[in-house]
Amino acid sequence: MILHAGLHRVLRGVRRWRGEGAGQPIPVDPELPASDWRHLATEIEATVENKGGPVAARRRAGKIGVTYESLTPGGRLRFFQKLAEDFGHEDQQVNRAMDAVFAASTREARRSAEDELRRRLRARREVLLRRLAGLDDGLPFLIGMRSELLPHRRRSPELTALDGEMRQILEEWFDVGFLNLERLTWDTPASFLEKLIEYEAVHAIESWDDLKRRLGPGRRCYAFLHPGMPDDPLIFVEVALTKDIARSLEPLLAAPTDPDHAAHAERDSDTAIFYSISNCHDGLAGVSLGDFLIKSVVEELAAEMPGLKTFATLSPMPGFRSWLVARADGDGALLTPEETAALGDGGAGIAEELDGLIAGPPRPPDDPLLSRVEPVLLRLAATYLLETGPSGRAVDPVAHFHLTNGARVEYVNWMANPSPVGWDRGLGLMVNYRYDLRTIETNHDRYISDGRIAAADAVRKLAEPPKADGGRIRRS
């Protein structure tokens, strides 16, 4: 769905470029064979070298964009590969620039040589990418290009570098100082609300009535916008106003239908729960907007409702099930030695039940099997949330997002979302991340510098191996 929307934005952009004089696509086969690449590369070279001046270079960039749009998926991949291979930096020029830096004998000569080195280190393809971004509707075009590159970026070091350059350009364009926060209401134009329905990636909006409830009393919804894309939101944030931290999803999605009751409940609220944060564009993956996003919404809510004292999320654990599968396939150690010893003969049965649970279909919340394995799954979930990978970042992507932004892991919630989607993401479990404004910066710094995950004592205790009594696991 998001990819389709991205291609729609590409088409919209190139149609406008045709109107600006870009003309027809450069005549190439849609599969972009080698002979046709050479023809296209000539145009790219002229654009990079600014031949004919900036107006001509802009027109060529538009024509290259129109040509890219005409390619098949395979042709676009070849476009990325050849652009990455043929329009990097010149090694000999970089070497000469480095020699000049080392040879500089004065401060002024050193600065000049360093400036030249920086210029030579910049890949030549960046000139084309920046020209594309600078066209009318060029930003969504570049975002759409990157969304198509992302699945292929690990194929070669050159494609990885190309992706990094696209991301850097987008980070410059999407600096937080350029972004606007807007609250959506039922009075927001329907064309914009349709985008919320389309982009909602966490909890699907089932109908217009469902959307109306999410915009009504006791609820808030915000969109982040960029002035270069005023009708195309970057991120949607949905918030529920509650009494205390919500630890189950159903009450948040089934908002009260009585407006008077909902308005009264809103006045009594002391907690804001972020229950859905949807990135609208795959091509902006890795472009950091989250810190600004969370703080902006918190500040907006705190100004509107001074009685709000707690800010937290109710979040999925999208990698939990696959982590369990990998762990079971690796050494089968879902149960700790302490658990296995404490359970005695019951240990093998619990381990077998866990294997079937992980691989099988959703179970109803009252299934007796769930009560037997609940302590083990809660321990495994806490262990998963507190685990870091070789890079020092949390293994769960949602955890990494919130920890990067200074949150702490507050609660692990049993059967908080037993729906098929919730089961597929995390066997029905969800997690609360709490944003305490007094500790956000400290939590962020410790996580980024040392990989230290901020977590409540209850979560850390939950990760400890439980004891067992009579074949049933219990906590001390």
C-alpha positions in Angstrom: 0.0 0.0 0.0 2.8 2.5 0.9 4.8 1.5 -2.1 1.8 2.0 -4.4 1.3 5.5 -2.9 5.0 6.2 -3.4 4.8 5.4 -7.1 1.7 7.6 -7.3 3.8 10.5 -6.0 6.5 9.8 -8.5 4.0 9.9 -11.4 2.6 13.1 -10.0 6.0 14.7 -9.9 7.2 13.7 -13.3 4.0 14.9 -14.9 4.7 18.4 -13.5 8.3 18.2 -14.7 7.1 17.5 -18.3 5.1 20.7 -17.9 8.3 22.5 -17.0 10.0 21.5 -20.2 11.5 18.2 -19.3 9.8 16.7 -22.3 9.6 13.0 -23.1 11.7 10.3 -21.5 15.1 9.7 -22.9 14.5 6.8 -25.4 15.7 3.7 -23.6 14.4 0.2 -23.3 12.5 -0.2 -20.0 14.8 -2.9 -18.9 17.8 -0.5 -19.4 20.3 -2.8 -21.2 24.0 -1.7 -21.2 23.8 0.1 -24.6 20.9 2.2 -23.4 22.6 2.9 -20.0 25.5 4.6 -21.9 23.0 6.9 -23.6 21.4 7.8 -20.3 24.8 8.2 -18.6 25.6 10.9 -21.1 22.7 12.9 -19.8 23.6 12.3 -16.2 27.2 13.3 -16.9 26.0 16.6 -18.4 23.7 17.2 -15.4 26.5 16.5 -12.9 28.9 18.8 -14.8 26.3 21.6 -15.0 26.7 21.9 -18.7 24.6 24.7 -20.2 24.1 26.3 -16.7 21.7 25.6 -13.9 18.5 26.0 -15.9 19.6 23.4 -18.4 20.8 21.1 -15.6 17.4 21.4 -13.9 15.7 20.5 -17.2 17.9 17.5 -17.7 17.3 16.3 -14.1 13.6 16.4 -14.8 14.1 14.4 -18.0 16.2 11.8 -16.1 13.4 11.6 -13.6 10.8 11.0 -16.3 13.0 8.3 -17.8 13.4 6.6 -14.4 9.6 6.5 -14.1 9.4 4.7 -17.5 11.7 1.8 -16.4 10.5 -1.6 -15.2 11.5 -2.7 -11.6 14.4 -4.5 -13.1 15.4 -1.5 -15.1 15.3 0.7 -12.0 17.5 -1.7 -10.1 20.0 -1.6 -13.0 19.7 2.2 -12.9 20.7 2.2 -9.2 23.6 -0.3 -9.8 25.1 1.7 -12.7 24.6 5.0 -11.0 26.4 3.7 -7.9 29.2 2.1 -9.9 29.8 4.8 -12.5 29.2 8.1 -10.6 31.1 7.7 -7.4 34.2 9.8 -6.6 37.5 9.6 -8.5 40.1 7.7 -6.5 43.0 9.5 -8.0 41.6 12.9 -7.3 40.9 11.9 -3.7 44.4 10.6 -3.3 45.8 13.9 -4.7 43.6 15.9 -2.3 44.8 13.8 0.6 48.4 14.4 -0.3 47.7 18.1 -0.5 46.3 18.0 3.1 49.4 16.2 4.4 51.7 18.6 2.5 50.1 21.8 3.6 52.6 24.0 5.5 50.3 26.8 6.6 46.9 27.0 8.3 45.4 28.7 5.3 46.8 26.0 2.9 45.5 23.3 5.2 42.0 24.7 5.3 42.0 25.0 1.5 43.3 21.5 1.0 40.7 20.1 3.5 37.9 21.9 1.6 39.1 20.3 -1.7 39.3 16.9 0.0 35.7 17.2 1.2 34.6 18.2 -2.3 36.5 15.2 -3.9 35.1 12.8 -1.4 31.5 13.6 -2.4 30.2 11.1 -4.9 29.4 12.7 -8.3 25.9 11.1 -8.2 25.0 13.3 -5.3 24.8 16.2 -7.6 22.0 14.4 -9.6 20.2 13.4 -6.4 20.2 16.9 -5.1 19.0 18.3 -8.4 16.1 15.8 -8.3 15.2 16.7 -4.8 15.2 20.4 -5.7 12.6 20.0 -8.4 8.9 20.7 -7.7 7.6 17.6 -6.1 11.2 16.4 -6.1 11.2 15.4 -2.4 8.4 12.8 -2.7 10.1 11.6 -5.9 13.4 11.0 -4.1 11.5 9.4 -1.2 9.9 7.1 -3.7 13.2 6.2 -5.3 14.7 5.4 -2.0 11.7 3.2 -1.0 12.5 1.1 -4.2 16.2 1.0 -3.4 15.9 -0.2 0.2 15.2 -3.8 -0.6 18.4 -4.0 -2.7 20.8 -1.8 -0.7 22.7 -4.8 0.9 23.5 -6.3 -2.5 26.8 -4.3 -2.8 28.9 -1.7 -1.0 28.1 0.7 -3.8 24.3 0.4 -3.3 24.8 0.7 0.5 26.7 3.9 -0.2 24.0 5.2 -2.6 21.4 4.6 0.1 23.4 6.5 2.6 23.7 9.4 0.3 20.0 9.5 -0.3 19.3 9.3 3.4 21.8 12.1 4.1 20.1 14.4 1.6 16.6 13.6 3.0 17.9 14.3 6.6 19.0 17.7 5.4 15.6 18.4 3.8 13.7 17.0 6.8 15.5 18.8 9.5 13.1 19.1 12.5 13.1 22.8 12.1 11.2 22.5 8.9 8.4 20.3 10.2 4.9 21.3 11.3 2.7 19.6 13.8 -1.1 19.6 13.1 -3.9 18.2 15.0 -6.5 16.3 13.0 -10.2 16.5 13.8 -13.4 15.4 12.2 -13.5 18.8 10.5 -10.2 18.1 8.7 -10.7 17.7 4.9 -11.8 14.2 4.0 -9.0 13.9 1.4 -6.5 14.3 4.2 -8.3 11.9 6.6 -8.3 9.3 3.8 -4.5 9.4 4.0 -4.7 8.5 7.7 -6.9 5.5 6.8 -4.4 4.5 4.1 -1.2 4.9 6.1 -2.3 3.5 9.5 0.2 0.8 9.9 -0.2 -0.3 13.5 -4.0 -0.7 14.1 -6.0 -0.7 10.9 -8.9 1.8 10.7 -11.9 -0.3 9.8 -14.4 2.3 8.8 -15.3 6.0 8.9 -17.1 5.4 12.2 -13.9 3.9 13.6 -12.0 6.9 12.4 -14.5 9.3 13.9 -14.1 7.6 17.3 -10.3 8.0 17.1 -10.8 11.7 16.5 -13.5 12.3 19.1 -13.5 13.1 22.9 -10.8 11.3 24.8 -8.6 10.9 21.7 -6.1 13.0 19.8 -4.5 12.5 16.4 -1.6 14.5 15.0 0.2 14.7 11.7 3.7 15.9 10.9 4.0 17.9 7.7 6.9 19.3 5.6 6.3 22.5 3.7 7.7 20.9 0.6 4.9 18.2 0.9 2.0 20.1 2.5 -0.6 17.6 1.4 1.4 14.4 2.1 1.9 13.7 5.8 5.2 12.2 7.1 4.0 10.6 10.3 0.6 10.1 12.1 0.4 9.9 15.9 -2.7 8.6 17.7 -3.2 9.3 21.4 -5.7 8.1 23.9 -6.4 10.1 27.1 -6.9 7.7 30.0 -6.8 7.3 33.8 -3.5 5.6 34.5 -1.4 3.7 32.0 -3.5 1.5 29.7 -2.2 -2.1 29.6 -4.6 -3.5 27.1 -5.4 -2.4 23.5 -9.2 -3.1 23.3 -10.3 -0.2 25.5 -8.3 2.2 23.4 -9.7 1.2 20.1 -13.2 0.8 21.4 -13.6 4.4 22.4 -16.9 5.4 24.2 -19.7 6.2 21.9 -21.6 8.5 24.3 -20.0 11.9 23.7 -21.0 13.2 27.2 -19.4 10.2 28.9 -16.3 10.5 26.7 -15.9 14.2 27.4 -16.3 13.6 31.2 -13.7 10.9 31.0 -11.3 13.2 29.1 -11.5 15.8 31.8 -10.6 13.2 34.4 -7.6 11.9 32.4 -4.1 12.0 33.8 -2.3 9.9 31.2 -1.7 10.2 27.5 -1.1 6.9 25.7 0.6 6.9 22.3 -1.0 3.8 20.8 -0.2 4.2 17.2 2.8 5.9 15.4 2.7 5.3 11.7 5.5 6.3 9.3 3.9 7.2 6.0 6.9 6.7 3.8 9.2 3.7 3.6 11.7 6.0 1.9 12.2 7.9 5.1 13.4 4.9 7.0 16.4 5.8 9.2 15.7 9.5 8.9 15.4 10.5 12.6 12.1 12.3 13.3 11.1 10.5 16.4 12.7 12.7 19.1 11.1 15.8 17.8 7.8 14.0 17.2 7.4 12.7 20.7 8.5 15.9 22.5 6.3 18.0 20.2 3.1 16.0 20.9 3.9 15.9 24.7 4.3 19.6 24.7 1.1 20.2 22.8 -0.9 17.9 25.1 0.7 19.3 28.3 -0.2 22.9 27.2 -3.8 21.9 26.3 -4.3 19.7 29.4 -2.1 20.6 32.4 -3.7 17.7 34.4 -1.8 15.1 32.2 1.1 13.8 34.3 2.1 10.6 32.6 3.1 10.0 28.9 3.5 6.4 27.7 2.9 4.1 24.8 1.1 0.8 24.3 3.4 -0.8 21.7 3.7 -4.1 19.8 6.7 -6.3 19.9 7.0 -7.1 16.2 10.2 -9.1 16.4 9.3 -11.3 19.5 7.8 -14.3 17.7 10.7 -14.5 15.2 13.2 -14.1 18.0 11.5 -17.1 19.8 11.6 -19.2 16.6 15.3 -18.4 16.1 16.1 -19.2 19.7 14.3 -22.5 19.6 15.9 -23.4 16.3 19.3 -22.5 17.6 19.8 -24.4 20.9 16.2 -25.0 22.0 16.8 -23.1 25.2 13.5 -21.4 25.7 13.5 -22.8 29.3 16.4 -21.9 31.5 18.3 -24.6 33.2 16.8 -23.4 36.5 13.3 -23.7 35.1 13.9 -27.1 33.6 15.3 -28.4 36.9 12.5 -26.8 39.0 9.8 -28.3 36.7 11.3 -31.8 36.7 9.3 -34.1 34.5 7.0 -31.3 33.6 9.8 -29.4 31.9 9.7 -31.4 28.7 5.9 -30.9 28.4 6.1 -27.1 28.8 8.9 -26.9 26.3 6.9 -28.9 23.8 3.8 -26.8 24.4 5.9 -23.6 23.9 7.1 -24.9 20.5 3.5 -25.6 19.4 2.3 -22.3 20.7 5.0 -20.3 18.8 4.4 -22.2 15.5 0.7 -22.5 15.7 -2.4 -20.4 15.1 -3.8 -17.8 17.6 -5.1 -19.2 20.9 -8.2 -17.8 22.7 -7.2 -15.9 25.9 -8.9 -18.5 28.1 -7.0 -21.4 26.6 -5.6 -23.4 29.6 -2.3 -23.8 27.7 -1.7 -20.1 28.0 -2.1 -20.1 31.8 0.5 -22.9 31.9 3.1 -21.1 29.8 2.3 -17.5 30.9 5.2 -17.1 33.4 7.7 -18.5 30.8 6.5 -16.2 28.0 6.5 -13.2 30.2 10.1 -13.9 31.3 11.1 -14.4 27.6 9.4 -11.2 26.6 11.2 -9.2 29.3 14.5 -10.9 28.3 13.8 -10.0 24.6 13.1 -6.4 25.4 16.3 -6.0 27.5 18.5 -7.8 24.9 20.9 -5.9 22.7 22.6 -7.1 19.5 26.2 -6.8 18.4 25.7 -3.1 17.5 24.6 -2.3 21.1 21.0 -1.5 20.1 17.9 -3.3 21.2 17.0 -6.3 19.1 13.3 -5.2 18.9 12.9 -2.3 16.3 10.1 -0.6 18.2 12.1 -0.8 21.5 15.0 0.8 19.7 12.9 3.6 18.4 11.5 4.5 21.9 14.8 3.9 23.7 16.6 6.2 21.3 14.0 8.8 22.2 14.6 8.5 25.9 11.8 6.2 27.0 12.1 3.4 29.5 10.5 -0.1 29.4 7.7 0.2 31.9 5.4 -2.9 31.7 5.1 -6.1 29.8 1.4 -6.9 29.3 -0.1 -10.3 29.0 -2.7 -10.8 26.2 -2.9 -7.1 25.6 -3.8 -7.7 22.0 -5.0 -11.3 21.4 -6.2 -10.5 17.9 -4.7 -12.4 14.9 -2.5 -9.4 14.2 -1.4 -9.1 17.8 -0.7 -12.8 17.9 1.4 -12.7 14.8 3.4 -9.7 16.1 4.1 -10.9 19.7 1.8 -13.8 20.7 -0.7 -11.3 22.1 1.8 -9.5 24.4 2.4 -5.7 24.3 4.7 -3.3 26.1 4.4 0.1 27.7 7.3 2.6 27.1 7.1 5.5 29.5 8.3 9.0 28.7 9.4 10.8 31.9 10.4 14.3 30.9 12.9 14.4 33.8 14.9 11.4 32.6 14.4 11.4 28.8 17.8 13.0 28.1 19.7 10.8 30.5 18.0 7.6 29.2 18.8 8.7 25.6 22.5 9.4 26.3 23.1 6.1 28.2 21.4 4.0 25.5 23.2 5.7 22.6 26.7 5.8 24.2 26.7 2.5 26.2 23.7 0.5 25.0 22.1 0.7 28.4 18.4 0.0 28.3 16.3 2.0 30.7 13.7 -0.3 32.3 11.5 -0.4 35.4 12.6 -2.7 38.2 9.5 -4.9 37.7 10.6 -5.6 34.1 14.1 -6.5 35.2 12.7 -8.8 37.9 10.4 -10.4 35.3 13.4 -11.3 33.2 14.8 -13.4 36.1 14.2 -17.2 36.0 11.1 -18.0 38.1 10.8 -20.9 40.5 8.4 -23.8 40.1 6.1 -25.8 42.4 4.5 -29.1 41.6 5.1 -28.8 37.8 3.6 -25.2 37.7 6.0 -22.3 37.4 5.4 -19.5 39.9 7.2 -16.3 40.8 8.8 -15.7 44.1 
